[in-house]
C-alpha cells in the first residue's frame, strides 16, 4: 500500500496533463486523502476560487516552493 506524500490542509500546485491551464494556476488545499488507484495515491483538492473540489493523482501535484526571507 502506498503512503501519501501530502497531508490534509497542505497547499499544493496542481498540473493537469503535465501543464498548468489558466483555470488551475492558483494554489490548492488538500481536503482529503483518497485510496490509491493502482499504485498511485489520490487526493481531493480545493481551490478557493472554485465552488467544487477536484480529484488529483499524486503525480499531478507539486509542493509550493518556500518563500524566501
C-alpha positions in Angstrom: 0.0 0.0 0.0 1.4 3.4 -1.0 1.9 6.2 1.6 0.6 9.6 0.8 3.2 12.3 0.1 0.9 15.2 1.0 -1.3 15.7 4.0 -4.8 17.3 4.6 -4.5 21.0 4.8 -1.3 21.2 2.8 -1.2 23.8 0.0 -0.1 22.3 -3.4 0.2 23.3 -7.0 -1.9 21.2 -9.5 -0.9 20.5 -13.0 -3.4 18.7 -15.3 -1.8 16.6 -18.1 1.6 18.0 -17.3 0.8 21.7 -17.8 -0.9 24.4 -15.8 -4.0 25.7 -17.5 -5.3 29.2 -16.9 -8.0 27.7 -14.6 -5.5 25.8 -12.4 -2.7 28.4 -11.8 -3.9 29.0 -8.3 -2.9 27.2 -5.2 -5.0 24.2 -4.0 -5.6 22.9 -0.5 -5.6 19.1 0.1 -9.0 18.4 1.6 -9.0 14.6 1.8 -6.6 11.6 1.3 -8.1 9.0 -1.1 -7.1 5.4 -1.5 -4.5 4.6 -4.1 -5.8 4.0 -7.7 -3.4 1.3 -8.9 0.0 2.2 -7.5 -0.6 6.0 -7.2 -2.2 7.8 -4.2 -5.1 10.2 -4.9 -6.3 13.4 -3.2 -9.3 15.7 -3.1 -8.1 19.2 -3.6 -9.9 22.6 -3.5 -9.1 26.0 -4.9 -10.6 29.0 -3.1 -11.7 30.5 -6.4 -13.8 27.5 -7.4 -17.1 26.2 -6.0 -16.1 22.5 -6.4 -13.4 20.0 -5.4 -11.2 18.1 -7.8 -9.6 14.6 -7.6 -5.9 14.6 -8.4 -3.3 11.9 -8.6 -0.1 12.4 -6.7 1.9 12.9 -9.9 -0.2 15.9 -10.7 0.7 17.7 -7.5 3.8 19.6 -6.5 4.9 21.3 -3.3 4.9 25.0 -3.4 8.4 26.5 -3.1 9.2 28.0 0.2 9.1 31.8 0.3 12.5 33.3 0.7 13.0 35.7 3.7 
